[in-house]
Amino acid sequence: MALPKRRHSKSRSRKRRTHWKLKQPGLSVCPACGAAKMPHRVCTSCGEYNGRTILEIND
């Protein structure tokens, strides 16, 4: 098996790793209450999904 002849520099490794960042989650607006929510999931503030009440939220 081949081995590297020379050590990779820190800058070379860090250049490769610049794209390892976290992405911001895509958010959509709940049509019932207007709160920000993850798409295709039940709204955590009002408990509705696709025009139906799925969760009973107690205030």
ABEGO torsion letter per residue (X at the ends): XBBBABBBBAAAAAAAAAAABBBBBBBBBBAAAGBBBBBGBBBAAAGBBGGBBABBBBX
